[in-house]
Each structure stands twice: as C-alpha cells, then as structure tokens.
Amino acid sequence: MADLRTVDPEIFDAIQQETHRETDKLELIASENFTSEAVREAVGSVMTNKYAEGYPFRRRKDGTINWEANGRYYGGCEHVNVAERLAIARAKELFGAEHANVQPHSGSQANMAVYFALLDVNDTYFGLELSHGGHLTHGHPISFSGMFYNVIHYGVDQKTEVIDYDALAEMALEHKPKLIVTGASAYPRTLDFARFREIADSVGAYLMVDMAHIAGIIAAGLHPSPVPHADVVTTTTHKTLRGPRGGMILMKDKVAAAIDKTVFPGIQGGPLMHVIAGKAVCFREALQPDFKAYQKKILENAQYMADAFKTLGYRLVSDGTDTHLMLVDLREKGVTGKAAENGLENAGITVNKNTIPFDPQKPFIASGIRVGTPALTTRGMGKDEIEKVVGLMDKALSDIENEQVLNEVKAEVGELCATFPLVVGEDRPV
Ligand SMILES: *Cc1c(COP(=O)(O)O)cnc(C)c1O
C-alpha cells in the first residue's frame, strides 16, 4: 500500500476514501460484507500473475477424477494447484457436495455455466420473478439468461408474499420445464428445497438452487441445505459467506463433467487464481466454530431488526424474515425506495431501494428498501445497536428531505461507527 501511494496517488486516494466510507457509515446492503484481512492478503497476492487454464486434475474416461494427472494448459501451476485443490476440498467439506467448481468469476458466470451446460437454446426453464425476489440471471429478458431460452417466471402469493408452491407445481405440469431454478436476492423466507425437488421430479426437470445470498447461513447449518436436493447449486462467495468477490458451483457427479467443461473452455479463460486462493481461505474460516456463531448472530440481529421496524409501524414483505434480510414496504410512509436510498445515504446509512411483490412503481423508483444484517454483525453489533439503527432510520425516513434531520442522524451514525470500529488491517490504518 505504501508503494501504491507513490506509484498511483489517485488510486491510492480512492482506496483510502473507500476505506473511510466502509468504516464511517452503516452498511445495510444485504449482499455486502467485510472480508477478513487473511482473505484480502490472498486476493492481493502474486497468484494474480499466473495463467492456469484447465483444472488441477484430469477426468478419466469413466468420469471419475484423477488428482494425480495434470489438467492445466500452462506450466508452472504446481503452487496455484495447491490453492485450487484446497478450495475444492474445503468447499465439498463445508457443504457436503459431490463436486465443486471454484473457477466462476462471479455468481452470474456460475449461473451462465449451468444454463449452457444443461440447456439447449430455446429450451424452457422456470425462474423466480425478479420483482418477487429473484435475480436478473434467473431469466430476465435483459440478461443473457432470458435471451436464449423460453423462460417462465413463477412468483409469490399476493396475500402471503411467500412462494406459491401449489401454483408452481401446476405450472410445471403445464409447461414441462427442463430446469427449475430457485434461490433469490430479495426473498426473506426459508426456501423449501425438498418441495422444489418434488415438483422438478414430477416433470423430470433438473433443479438448480442459487444460494448466493444465504450460502453462509447454509454453511453454518442454520438454513436447510439445497445440496442433497439439487442437481446443481450455484453461489457467490462474497455475501453471507464473507469471502472474496466470486462465484462457485456445487454439483452432483452426474453433471460434473459437463459443467466443468462449460466453465472452461466454454465461457471462461484463465481462472483468477488469487481469488481462488481467497475462496480457499474463506472456506477454511467458514469451517471454524466461530463462523457458526457469527451466522447465528446475523439471524438474531435480523429478528431484532424486523421487530424494531414493526414496532415503529413499518410493514415488512411477508410480515418478517427467516433469514439475514428483509424488505421494508415504505408506501404507508409516503416515501419511495429511491428517495429513501438517497436520504439515508446522506445520513450515513447505506441501503438499496428494492421493488416489493406486485410493486406499482418502476424498479428505478421502487416502493421499498432491502436491508440486511451481515455487515453490521461483522462489526460486532447486537440487539441494542440494531434497535438504535432502526430508530435512526425511522427518524430519517420520517423527514427524508430535511437536511438538518439527516445531519443529526449522520452525527449519531458516526458515533455508533466509532464505537464499533471496523479493523481493516495494519497497512490501512483508519
Ligand atoms: C448476487 C447474486 C447473483 C450474482 O452474483 P454476481 O457475483 O454479482 O454476478 C446471482 N444470484 C443471486 C441469487 C444473487 O443474489
């Protein structure tokens, strides 16, 4: 870092400013977290220099893996191979998976690899509607995932705002999808993976679960695991799992060869070996007992947060949460998601606007905000602080265009942040 200051002061300064932003503001974006120094050390390492197209193993004719054989297209891979083999072994141990591919550059690439491996162009698949909590890569027309396939979206029941499994089962019988995709970015309730499997089996469909948001909770055994039920499980490694930004695919052996081949050479070139090293560190951290304690606190804090919002008269989508996140419907407050996001930002509280199911507003405006507890929990915050944060949000939301109120909130946010410092490392004193 000291070197960067002289070589490129502009980038050095931007990183310093980002450090201050992360330290001095309250991070409530449900998909964000703070990695450990160890993860960042691996990601910032010399492994970024290495080309390692291929895999640290070869497949035999019968599909089984030969770990002794060299599956790389470049020399000098002996050390990055150690990192990738550890990442694969730890991922399999953490989630009880038959096989893992740790090379996807992101969650979106992981999903792309699965579609390209399991589907042909124009095949039919099901995904959860974006405005009901799904992700762009679950078949939205502006995403690759919606461009090449006949995607049919399922959703939540209008009254309960929980996935309507009966309607999904009927839709499956009618449309006979080749693949059913579930998993979500903004769905606060437990997903019934056994029921999804049953519905997929009723029409002979593959089941893919995208557990990006809840991977950490699943790793800790605090949300039912999709791994026994799904043919393929995709994830990111940077959300509740608290690792480096990246993707991963867990899978049954029967689809493993096809999916590995689609990641490379199908859609990617050289893997990001420094990030794979960071993923290995993240999985090791997630295998420790204190990771389970951390995930438990995320869930407890989410309950405190939901209760605090409800006590103050806010409506939550589905009336609460089983996970780390919740959707706050702001219509009764007369505030749009966009106005809330902007106002809270000025008050030092970072959230994202989010559509709610059957939202009358366009996504760019939105009727709600999505908030989550993983990042605040990493800072060590608990019940008292969570209640304080919701009180501050309420103060801001009740007068969202009043600069003085927002400044008052910001001052209190600053005090709270100072009491719960985010230690980002000796090389980046804050
Ligand atoms: C975050 C997320 C992704 C995408 O991950 P990127 O790394 O941003 O591409 C995919 N699916 C779900 C459900 C997500 O929440």
The ligand as a Tripos MOL2 file, in Angstrom:
@<TRIPOS>MOLECULE
LIG
   15    15     1     0     0
SMALL
NO_CHARGES

@<TRIPOS>ATOM
      1 C1        -25.7460  -11.7170   -6.0360 C.3       1 LIG1
      2 C2        -26.4770  -12.7510   -6.7700 C.ar      1 LIG1
      3 C3        -26.0160  -13.2450   -8.0140 C.ar      1 LIG1
      4 C4        -24.9320  -12.5930   -8.8400 C.3       1 LIG1
      5 O1        -23.7180  -12.5050   -8.3840 O.3       1 LIG1
      6 P1        -22.6110  -11.5900   -9.0940 P.3       1 LIG1
      7 O2        -21.3530  -12.0650   -8.4700 O.co2     1 LIG1
      8 O3        -22.9640  -10.1760   -8.7920 O.co2     1 LIG1
      9 O4        -22.6560  -11.8790  -10.5670 O.co2     1 LIG1
     10 C5        -26.6940  -14.2990   -8.5770 C.ar      1 LIG1
     11 N1        -27.7590  -14.8330   -7.9850 N.ar      1 LIG1
     12 C6        -28.2510  -14.3710   -6.8170 C.ar      1 LIG1
     13 C7        -29.4550  -15.0110   -6.2260 C.3       1 LIG1
     14 C8        -27.6310  -13.3140   -6.1890 C.ar      1 LIG1
     15 O5        -28.1390  -12.8310   -5.0470 O.3       1 LIG1
@<TRIPOS>BOND
     1     1     2 1
     2     2     3 ar
     3     2    14 ar
     4     3     4 1
     5     3    10 ar
     6     4     5 1
     7     5     6 1
     8     6     7 2
     9     6     8 1
    10     6     9 1
    11    10    11 ar
    12    11    12 ar
    13    12    13 1
    14    12    14 ar
    15    14    15 1
@<TRIPOS>SUBSTRUCTURE
     1 LIG1         1 GROUP 0 **** ****
